[in-house]
Amino acid sequence: MTPWLVVILLLGNFVLMAFDARIDGGQRVIRIWAQTAADFVQSPVTTVSTGVSNYFASIANLRSAQDENDLLRQRIQELEVELQGKEDLASENDRLRGLLELKEDGKYKVLSARIIGRDPNVWFDSVIIDKGSLAGVTLNMPIVTAGGLVGRVTAVGPLSSQIDLITRDKAGLGAVVGELSESNALGVVSGTSDRNVVVMRYVSGSVEVQPGQVVYTTGQDGIYPAGLKVGEVVEVESGSATTPHIIYVRPTAALGTMHEVGVLLYEPPERSEFEKAVPNATPTPRAQ
């Protein structure tokens, strides 16, 4: 018998013995070896597959968190818009309440109107309202807010009207510093194209005028009724017995931020022949 055959027979015998060999518990040694080899291969494969699975799971969770953040961000924006709408509504209610009080306390009927635009040629001195001749608006009707005088109607259409503010440089109105029945500080207020100030001229330099005093309409211009609040004195360039004061007045109406106004359905009384001959005469009110 050749040596190679002996070696082959010995190996076969060893394999049979190993296959049939058992350890405590009855498990075969060959099975244990196979499991050990399988574990050697399976362990890194399991580790890699678990890591890959966790990686893709983390990406999915990240995408889900991002989608959730987007939804939360959108909801926050919706809540901010809703809150802003409530604030705007509350502000509008306050303005409308002021106009309602103006209607109740005033001597004249007031037509509520909303500002819908501005004249681009005189952007800060002219506005457009959503009431026109169909609502009873006519030329030169005074425009007011709860804060005071705004201006007058200078153009009328069926559904809208143009308003010139008292700050326009072509505007002018008869005014008095203090109460008409108690003050001699009569003059004329004119615009300066500055939203924050108008100027009052022709007030006698011998009459004392102080910052903080209130300026009212006198009704002598034949457009505005007497007693409408124009503004407050902010600066006085003092005159003398022969030189009139130059008085700067800040309008009390919020001309730059107003959204609603009131149209005074007012027509000035006709002036008598004597009053027409005297330009500064106060018109005699007609019986209501």
C-alpha positions, 0 to 999 in steps of 0.5 A: 500500500502506498503512503498516499493511500495511507494518508488519505485513509487516515484523513478520512478516518479523522473526518469520520471521527470528528463528524461523529465526535460529541462533547458534553451535552450531546452536540457534535464537534463538527457542528460546533466548528461549523457554527464557529466559522459561520459566526466568524463570517456572520458577525462582521456582516451583521455589524455592517448591515446594522450600521447601514440600516441605522444610517438610512433610518437616521436619514429617514428620521432627519427628513421626517424632523425636517418636514415636521419643522417645515409644518411648524414654521408654516403654522407659526407664520399662519398664527402671526398672520392671524394675530396681525389680522386681529391687531389690525381689526382691533385698530380699525375698531378703535378708529371706527369707534372714534368716528362714531363718537364724532357722529354722536358728539358733533353738530353735523352729520358725518359720513364714514369713508375709507382711504383707498389711494393717494394722488401720485402728483401730491402724494403726501397732500392728497388722498382718495376716499371711497365715497362720492356724489352717490353718497351725498359728497359735494365739493368743499365738504370738510374731512375730519377724524376723531383727532381733528381736521383733515382737509376738504373735498376738491374733486368728486366722482360718483363713487370716490372723491379727492381730498386735499389735506390741510398740509397742502401748500395751496390749502388755507383756512381761517383759524384762532388760537384758543376758543373763538369767543375768548381769543383775539389771536385770529389768523390764517392757517396754510399748508407747507407740504410738510405732513408734520406742520402747518403755519399760521400767519397774520396773528397780531404780534401784540397778542400772546401766543404760547406753544401747546395752545390749541388752534380751531377753525373760525368759519370765516373762510366759508368752507369749514364750520367754526370749532373744528380742532386744527392742531397745537402750537409747537413754535412761535416766531414772535412779532411786535405791535407792527409785525404779526407772529409766525406760528407753527402748528402740528395737526392733531389728526394723524394725517400720515397713518389714517385709514378711515375719515369722516365727511362732514355733510356740511354746507356753509351758510349764505353770507349776507350782502354786508358780510360779503363786503367784509372779508373777515366777518363771521358768517351768521349761522342759519336756523336749523 
